[in-house]
Structures are given as C-alpha cells and as structure tokens.
C-alpha cells in the first residue's frame, strides 16, 4: 500500500483533529464513500460503525490478538495496521524518521481497550502492588518479609517508640506484639474514617479476607501501612487479607462502641477536605470554629483530637506550621512557582473573611471531581457543544478551567492553549467570543486568594468582607 495518500502530520490524537489533518481531496472522497455531509458526521460514523463491527466479533480470539498487536506496535516501526483500517480511518499514518508509523485516535483506542477488557487504573495499581503468592495468614512470617524501615513505619503508626536502634528480629517481635494488643489496635481504629471502618467491618464479616480488583487504594492504604492488612493477587484477582492473629485480636474489640468516634473523624475529614478545595488554605483555629458552626446548635464543640492524624492522610492536603498558627493547605499550592500565591492567600486570611456557604454545598467539594455549576459555565458548554466537542471532553475542560481560575486571573491566557489541546478551534474570528466566555467564568469562580469570594462578589460586597 502507498501510505502517502493517507499521510498526515501527527499532532493532536483525537479523531476529529486527525480527520482535519487529512488531505482535503481525500476527505471529500470519504464524505461520498461513507454517505456523510461534513467532518463531524464522518467522525460519528467511524465510531458507530467500528463499535457495530466489533460487537459482532468481540468474542473472537483472533480479533483480540490483532488489536493487542495493533496497540503494542503503535508509534513504532512495525506497521501492524491492516490496509482496511487505514482506509476506514481507524488508524492514521505519519512519517516517523526513516519509516512510517501509525497511531490510533483516542476514541478508537478507548473502544479497543473495552474490547480487550483493559483494567481500570485502580485495578492496574492494585495488581501491580500486590504480592503474587497464595494468601498468607501468618503474621510473624509476613512481618519478616518487610524491611526494617517498613517495620519502623508500622511502629510509628501504632505509636510504638524507641525503634531506631532495634535489629530486624527485635522489630518483628515488637510490631507483632503491638498488632496483637487489643488496646493498640483500638487506638488505631479510633483514627479511622468511615470508608476505612467499613472496610474493616467487611473484613471481619468475611473471615479477614475480601476480593475486589477495583477497590480504591485510598480505602485500604492506612490499614495496609499500619500492618493490619496485606495485599495478594492470584489469577489476576486482588485480595486484601488480615493475618489470623490480627483478626483474632480484632474479634475482641466491640466495634459498635467506636461508631461515634468514626462519625466525628469523618465529619472533620470531609470538612477540612472540602474547605481546602474551596479556599485553598484554612488554619487550625478556623477549622475548629467552622466545625462548631456547621455541626452544633450554637454551642462550641470540642474538636476531635485525631483530626491531625487522619487529615494528613487526605490526598489533597498538606500541613504547614508558622510561628503563630498551623495551616491545612491544598497540595497544589506546594509547587515552587505557586509560592507567591500561597503567601498571598495566607497574608489575606485576616483581611478578608471567608465566604460561608451552606454545609450541603460545601461538602460537595470533598469530591475532587466536583465543580460549582454556574450560568457562565453552562453557556460555555452550549458553545462547545455547537462546535461538536464531545460531552466527556466538555466536562474535562470545565473542570480544568474551574481548577485553574481559582488560582487567579493569570491563567486566562494559558486556558486558550488548553482549549486548543482538547480540539477547540480558536481563530481570529471566534477568539473574542471565547475570551468573553472565559472572562465570565473567571468572574464567577470562587478564588482562593479571595477566601472563596468570586471577583464579582468582591466588587459588590468588599466592605462587608472586612473584619
């Protein structure tokens, strides 16, 4: 086959952008061949036709072998694509140095991965980090497989002191004794939040072992780090298992008596996680104030002592100390180039009081995928939809804009490049219209340096926001 006819310059990997890179004469030929009127209908036809064809052959082992090879040889010198796939615009050919290579557009690759039963990110992570052995229930034997540093880390979480100069055998004995001590285990459980506690109950109801390939690492990580569970895989199945001696000690603990503590822990965890997403920074003193504000009937509540311990486990939170206070900050602000933004936010903590929102709205921010729906964002969604950007891509764009703009207006410019990366065509003709949409979104975004106030709210209510 002569590839020159289908040769393109590799740039963006989505199907629409790939089609736009084709020779215009070839593109018109494909319109007629496939019975479509424009490039958007062509894209939709290719996806729908490919899904239909795969449905009839999805159980064919040779089909799966072909697509595995197609993905494995992508962007290499091995031209594994059939001529028919090139002609049907399922793969795109480009010049890669001295030879021809091909790539698979993003949408087509997603369909192939579903056919091949590709793992979710959680499943892949779990299986890669589990021991490929039969499930071991012997606690001492498992501890002996760990390094001295691993054992010391477990000891730290179990509040065991004076481990620095201990030898391996001594460490194993000390950690074994701690993990089979009812009081030590109770102390650890009292630092759980609800998802960890629910996992513990599942384990206790299933003789200490559960199988779940797609469980989030966030759920079992603390139990794993504390030596309460170990990870195994057999025949591509992921197991979380509690050693027998730990399981038998756990049976002596009345978990029902710990529910209230878990509820308190979870409330604080979700509160600080949400507030860090909304405000970027919150001080320890403020956290106690808002805990009472949201969860009491006008009375001051005692802040749970375990708050620092489990907040350190939140994947979006870092803790920093200053001379006069301690702050929970969004990890994104720890990037070196954002140091001025962090300094600005902290310096304005006493100048601008936080924009308070209802608790049910605030807790939505505990989900890192959440963004606040606004009229300006919905208008941009309508605009992008008219430009034939897919719904999934539109959601990604809106979330990125929401995250970028909370840092300040310096990100309005770079967001143009981001839109182009996601297949949005930006020209002199539509540039001002796009900028108008972006400006409206920024003006209605809750800005970290404004302590959660939007730029419009700041202009209207600034006098009311001063302490």
GINORGI-V818140 format. One record per residue. N is the residue number from 1. SS is DSSP state (alpha for helix, beta for strand, coil for the rest). OMEGA is omega in radians with two decimals (NA if undefined). D_CENTER is the distance of its C-alpha to the mean C-alpha in Angstrom with 2 decimals. Layout:
[[N,SS,OMEGA,D_CENTER] [N,SS,OMEGA,D_CENTER]]
This chain:
[[1,coil,3.05,43.09] [2,coil,-3.03,43.25] [3,alpha,-3.01,39.73] [4,alpha,-3.10,40.90] [5,alpha,-3.08,40.95] [6,alpha,-3.05,37.21] [7,beta,3.07,36.27] [8,coil,3.03,33.64] [9,coil,-3.09,32.06] [10,coil,3.12,28.48] [11,coil,3.10,26.15] [12,coil,-2.94,23.33] [13,coil,3.09,22.17] [14,coil,-3.02,21.83] [15,alpha,-3.10,24.93] [16,alpha,3.12,26.40] [17,alpha,3.12,26.43] [18,alpha,3.11,27.89] [19,alpha,3.14,30.60] [20,alpha,-3.13,31.49] [21,coil,-3.13,32.17] [22,coil,3.05,34.85] [23,coil,-3.05,38.51] [24,alpha,3.13,39.63] [25,alpha,3.11,42.58] [26,alpha,-3.13,40.44] [27,alpha,3.11,38.05] [28,alpha,3.08,41.06] [29,alpha,-3.13,42.29] [30,alpha,3.06,39.04] [31,alpha,-3.12,39.30] [32,alpha,-3.10,42.73] [33,alpha,-3.07,41.81] [34,alpha,3.08,38.95] [35,coil,3.11,40.71] [36,coil,-3.05,38.23] [37,coil,-3.09,38.99] [38,coil,-3.02,36.09] [39,alpha,3.13,33.06] [40,alpha,3.06,30.61] [41,alpha,3.10,32.69] [42,alpha,3.11,32.81] [43,alpha,-3.11,29.03] [44,alpha,3.14,28.86] [45,alpha,-3.12,31.85] [46,alpha,-3.12,30.44] [47,alpha,-3.10,27.23] [48,alpha,-3.14,29.25] [49,alpha,-3.14,31.99] [50,alpha,3.11,29.73] [51,alpha,3.14,27.99] [52,alpha,-3.13,31.52] [53,alpha,-3.13,32.95] [54,alpha,-3.11,30.21] [55,alpha,-3.09,30.63] [56,alpha,-3.09,34.24] [57,alpha,-3.00,33.57] [58,coil,-3.12,30.23] [59,coil,-3.14,32.10] [60,coil,-3.08,34.14] [61,alpha,-3.13,33.39] [62,alpha,3.06,34.77] [63,alpha,3.13,32.41] [64,alpha,3.13,29.42] [65,alpha,-3.14,31.08] [66,alpha,-3.08,31.66] [67,alpha,3.02,28.10] [68,alpha,3.11,26.83] [69,alpha,-3.14,29.39] [70,alpha,3.13,28.51] [71,alpha,-3.11,24.87] [72,alpha,-3.09,26.02] [73,coil,3.11,28.66] [74,coil,3.11,26.68] [75,coil,3.07,27.46] [76,coil,3.11,30.16] [77,coil,-3.12,33.95] [78,coil,-3.14,34.05] [79,coil,-3.07,34.72] [80,coil,-3.11,33.67] [81,coil,3.04,33.29] [82,coil,3.08,36.22] [83,alpha,-3.11,38.33] [84,alpha,-3.14,37.59] [85,alpha,3.09,33.81] [86,alpha,-3.12,34.57] [87,alpha,3.12,37.09] [88,coil,3.08,34.78] [89,coil,3.04,32.17] [90,coil,3.02,29.54] [91,beta,-3.10,29.34] [92,beta,-3.04,30.41] [93,beta,3.08,32.74] [94,beta,-3.14,32.83] [95,beta,-3.09,34.96] [96,beta,-3.07,33.31] [97,coil,-3.10,35.97] [98,coil,-3.09,39.01] [99,beta,3.10,37.57] [100,beta,3.03,35.77] [101,beta,3.08,32.17] [102,beta,2.98,30.00] [103,beta,-3.12,26.41] [104,beta,3.12,24.82] [105,coil,-3.03,23.32] [106,alpha,-3.08,19.67] [107,alpha,-3.14,20.70] [108,alpha,3.14,23.27] [109,alpha,3.11,21.07] [110,alpha,3.13,18.62] [111,alpha,3.12,21.77] [112,alpha,-3.13,23.07] [113,alpha,3.07,20.00] [114,alpha,3.11,20.35] [115,alpha,-3.07,24.01] [116,coil,-3.13,23.41] [117,coil,-3.11,21.15] [118,coil,-3.09,18.29] [119,coil,2.94,15.86] [120,coil,3.09,12.40] [121,alpha,3.14,9.88] [122,alpha,-3.12,10.35] [123,alpha,3.14,14.04] [124,alpha,3.13,14.41] [125,alpha,-3.09,13.00] [126,alpha,-3.09,15.18] [127,alpha,3.13,18.22] [128,alpha,-3.04,18.09] [129,coil,3.12,18.14] [130,coil,3.09,20.73] [131,beta,-3.11,24.47] [132,coil,-3.11,26.28] [133,coil,2.95,29.20] [134,coil,-3.13,30.70] [135,coil,-3.14,29.38] [136,coil,-3.11,31.18] [137,coil,-3.09,32.20] [138,coil,-3.06,34.35] [139,alpha,-3.10,32.75] [140,alpha,3.12,35.08] [141,alpha,3.12,34.66] [142,alpha,3.14,30.86] [143,alpha,-3.14,31.18] [144,alpha,3.10,33.64] [145,coil,-3.08,31.11] [146,coil,3.08,28.95] [147,coil,3.08,29.66] [148,alpha,3.13,31.36] [149,alpha,3.09,28.31] [150,alpha,-3.13,26.21] [151,alpha,3.11,29.04] [152,alpha,3.10,29.31] [153,alpha,3.08,25.64] [154,alpha,3.12,26.19] [155,alpha,3.12,29.35] [156,alpha,3.13,27.67] [157,alpha,3.10,25.34] [158,coil,-3.13,28.49] [159,coil,3.06,30.38] [160,coil,-3.06,32.86] [161,coil,3.01,34.72] [162,coil,3.14,36.93] [163,coil,-2.94,35.19] [164,coil,-3.06,35.39] [165,coil,-3.09,38.69] [166,coil,3.06,38.45] [167,coil,-3.03,38.94] [168,alpha,-3.09,36.77] [169,alpha,3.12,39.08] [170,alpha,3.12,39.27] [171,alpha,3.14,35.51] [172,alpha,-3.12,35.14] [173,alpha,-3.10,37.87] [174,alpha,-3.13,36.49] [175,alpha,3.09,32.92] [176,alpha,-3.13,34.50] [177,alpha,3.13,36.67] [178,alpha,-3.10,33.82] [179,alpha,3.09,31.70] [180,coil,3.10,34.81] [181,coil,-3.07,35.78] [182,alpha,-3.10,35.27] [183,alpha,3.12,35.07] [184,alpha,-3.13,32.53] [185,alpha,3.10,30.23] [186,alpha,3.12,30.77] [187,alpha,3.12,29.78] [188,alpha,-3.12,26.44] [189,alpha,-3.13,25.79] [190,coil,3.03,26.62] [191,coil,3.13,23.54] [192,coil,2.87,21.21] [193,coil,-2.92,19.15] [194,alpha,-3.08,19.44] [195,alpha,3.09,16.80] [196,alpha,3.13,18.32] [197,alpha,3.11,21.75] [198,alpha,3.07,21.31] [199,alpha,3.12,20.36] [200,alpha,3.14,23.51] [201,alpha,3.08,25.60] [202,alpha,3.11,24.49] [203,alpha,-3.12,25.52] [204,alpha,3.12,28.78] [205,alpha,-3.11,29.52] [206,coil,3.07,29.10] [207,coil,3.00,31.23] [208,coil,-3.11,28.38] [209,beta,3.01,26.47] [210,beta,3.11,23.88] [211,beta,-3.14,22.52] [212,coil,-3.09,19.05] [213,coil,-2.98,17.33] [214,coil,3.13,14.09] [215,coil,-3.14,13.69] [216,coil,3.09,10.46] [217,alpha,-3.13,11.30] [218,alpha,-3.09,10.54] [219,alpha,-3.03,13.57] [220,alpha,-2.96,16.03] [221,alpha,-3.09,15.29] [222,alpha,3.10,17.81] [223,alpha,3.12,20.40] [224,alpha,-3.12,20.13] [225,alpha,-3.14,20.51] [226,coil,3.10,23.44] [227,coil,-3.12,25.18] [228,coil,3.10,25.25] [229,coil,3.05,23.67] [230,beta,-2.99,23.60] [231,beta,-3.13,21.73] [232,beta,3.01,23.72] [233,beta,3.08,23.65] [234,beta,3.13,26.63] [235,coil,3.11,27.07] [236,coil,3.03,23.36] [237,beta,-3.06,22.75] [238,beta,-3.11,20.55] [239,beta,2.96,22.34] [240,beta,-3.00,21.75] [241,beta,3.11,25.23] [242,coil,3.10,27.10] [243,coil,-3.04,30.31] [244,alpha,-3.08,33.47] [245,alpha,3.07,34.70] [246,alpha,-3.14,31.53] [247,alpha,-3.12,31.61] [248,alpha,3.08,35.28] [249,alpha,3.13,34.77] [250,alpha,-3.11,31.99] [251,coil,3.14,34.52] [252,coil,-3.08,36.71] [253,coil,3.10,34.18] [254,coil,-3.07,34.42] [255,alpha,-3.13,30.78] [256,alpha,-3.12,32.07] [257,alpha,-3.05,33.29] [258,alpha,-3.06,29.83] [259,alpha,-3.09,28.19] [260,alpha,3.12,29.16] [261,alpha,3.13,27.63] [262,alpha,3.12,24.31] [263,alpha,3.12,24.39] [264,alpha,3.12,25.12] [265,alpha,-3.07,22.36] [266,alpha,3.11,19.79] [267,alpha,-3.12,21.26] [268,alpha,3.13,21.03] [269,alpha,-3.13,17.49] [270,alpha,3.13,16.31] [271,alpha,-3.09,18.78] [272,alpha,3.11,17.84] [273,alpha,3.14,14.07] [274,alpha,-3.09,15.05] [275,alpha,3.09,17.78] [276,alpha,3.09,15.86] [277,alpha,-3.09,13.53] [278,alpha,-3.02,16.82] [279,alpha,-3.10,19.19] [280,coil,-3.09,17.47] [281,beta,2.98,20.06] [282,beta,-3.13,21.98] [283,beta,3.12,24.86] [284,alpha,3.13,25.72] [285,alpha,3.12,28.85] [286,alpha,-3.10,27.10] [287,alpha,3.08,24.70] [288,alpha,3.13,27.83] [289,alpha,-3.08,29.41] [290,alpha,3.07,26.61] [291,alpha,3.10,26.29] [292,alpha,-3.11,29.98] [293,alpha,-3.04,29.78] [294,alpha,-2.97,27.25] [295,alpha,3.12,28.31] [296,coil,3.06,32.06] [297,coil,3.13,35.10] [298,coil,3.12,36.23] [299,coil,3.11,36.56] [300,coil,-3.13,34.84] [301,coil,3.02,32.57] [302,coil,-3.14,32.20] [303,coil,-3.09,28.77] [304,coil,-3.10,27.50] [305,coil,-3.09,28.35] [306,coil,-3.02,25.26] [307,alpha,-3.10,22.93] [308,alpha,-3.05,22.52] [309,alpha,-3.09,21.88] [310,alpha,3.05,18.90] [311,alpha,3.08,17.45] [312,coil,-3.13,17.34] [313,coil,-3.13,14.86] [314,coil,-3.02,12.26] [315,coil,-3.14,9.32] [316,coil,-2.99,9.97] [317,beta,2.88,13.72] [318,beta,3.11,16.57] [319,beta,3.09,20.19] [320,beta,-3.12,23.10] [321,beta,2.99,26.77] [322,coil,-3.10,29.50] [323,coil,-3.01,33.21] [324,coil,-3.07,33.16] [325,coil,3.05,29.77] [326,beta,-3.06,26.35] [327,beta,2.92,23.18] [328,beta,-3.08,19.61] [329,beta,3.07,17.72] [330,beta,-3.08,14.32] [331,alpha,3.13,13.32] [332,alpha,-3.10,13.16] [333,alpha,3.11,16.88] [334,alpha,3.08,17.71] [335,coil,-3.01,17.91] [336,alpha,-3.08,21.63] [337,alpha,3.11,22.21] [338,alpha,3.13,20.87] [339,alpha,3.10,23.32] [340,alpha,3.11,25.75] [341,alpha,3.12,23.25] [342,alpha,3.12,22.48] [343,alpha,-3.13,26.24] [344,alpha,-3.14,26.96] [345,alpha,-3.11,24.66] [346,alpha,-3.11,26.20] [347,alpha,-3.09,29.69] [348,coil,-3.11,29.42] [349,coil,-3.10,28.41] [350,coil,3.14,32.10] [351,coil,-3.11,33.03] [352,beta,3.12,30.72] [353,coil,-3.02,29.95] [354,coil,3.01,26.60] [355,coil,-3.10,26.31] [356,coil,3.07,26.22] [357,coil,-3.11,24.68] [358,coil,-3.05,25.12] [359,alpha,-3.11,23.21] [360,alpha,3.07,21.89] [361,alpha,-3.12,20.53] [362,alpha,-3.05,19.14] [363,alpha,3.05,17.22] [364,alpha,-3.13,15.27] [365,alpha,3.08,13.37] [366,alpha,3.04,12.05] [367,coil,-3.05,9.48] [368,coil,3.12,7.01] [369,coil,-3.04,7.62] [370,coil,2.90,11.24] [371,coil,-3.11,13.86] [372,coil,3.09,17.58] [373,coil,3.07,19.73] [374,coil,3.13,22.77] [375,alpha,-3.10,25.78] [376,alpha,3.10,25.08] [377,alpha,3.11,21.64] [378,alpha,3.10,23.35] [379,alpha,3.10,26.13] [380,alpha,3.09,23.92] [381,alpha,3.13,22.38] [382,alpha,3.14,26.01] [383,alpha,-3.11,26.92] [384,alpha,3.10,24.22] [385,alpha,3.09,25.09] [386,alpha,3.12,28.70] [387,coil,3.05,27.73] [388,coil,2.99,26.41] [389,coil,-3.07,22.73] [390,coil,-3.09,20.86] [391,alpha,-3.12,19.13] [392,alpha,3.14,15.68] [393,alpha,3.12,16.13] [394,alpha,3.12,17.49] [395,alpha,3.11,14.47] [396,alpha,-3.13,12.31] [397,alpha,-3.10,15.26] [398,alpha,3.13,15.63] [399,alpha,3.13,12.14] [400,alpha,3.11,12.66] [401,alpha,3.13,16.15] [402,alpha,-3.13,15.27] [403,alpha,-3.11,13.18] [404,alpha,-2.98,15.95] [405,alpha,3.09,18.88] [406,coil,3.11,18.21] [407,coil,3.13,19.20] [408,coil,-3.01,22.54] [409,alpha,-3.14,24.63] [410,alpha,-3.09,24.63] [411,alpha,3.11,21.60] [412,alpha,3.12,23.55] [413,alpha,3.13,25.15] [414,alpha,-3.13,22.20] [415,alpha,3.05,20.58] [416,alpha,3.12,23.55] [417,alpha,3.11,22.58] [418,alpha,3.12,19.02] [419,alpha,3.12,20.70] [420,alpha,3.12,22.97] [421,alpha,-3.14,20.28] [422,coil,2.99,19.04] [423,coil,3.09,22.64] [424,coil,-3.13,24.08] [425,coil,3.13,27.67] [426,coil,-3.12,28.81] [427,coil,3.08,32.57] [428,coil,-3.08,35.29] [429,coil,-3.07,36.04] [430,coil,-3.06,32.68] [431,alpha,-3.09,31.34] [432,alpha,3.12,32.78] [433,alpha,3.12,31.47] [434,alpha,3.12,27.89] [435,alpha,3.10,28.42] [436,alpha,3.10,29.78] [437,alpha,-3.10,26.69] [438,alpha,3.13,24.43] [439,alpha,3.11,26.90] [440,alpha,3.11,26.92] [441,alpha,3.13,23.16] [442,alpha,-3.09,23.35] [443,alpha,3.14,26.34] [444,coil,3.10,24.57] [445,coil,3.10,21.29] [446,beta,-2.98,21.06] [447,coil,-3.13,21.48] [448,alpha,-3.08,20.58] [449,alpha,3.07,23.97] [450,alpha,-3.12,25.64] [451,coil,3.04,24.21] [452,coil,3.08,22.56] [453,coil,3.03,25.54] [454,beta,3.08,25.38] [455,alpha,3.12,27.90] [456,alpha,3.10,30.13] [457,alpha,3.12,30.13] [458,alpha,-3.13,30.99] [459,alpha,-3.09,33.92] [460,alpha,-2.96,35.19] [461,alpha,-3.00,34.75] [462,alpha,-3.13,34.72] [463,alpha,-3.11,37.90] [464,alpha,-3.10,36.44] [465,alpha,3.11,33.41] [466,beta,3.11,35.59] [467,coil,NA,36.26]]
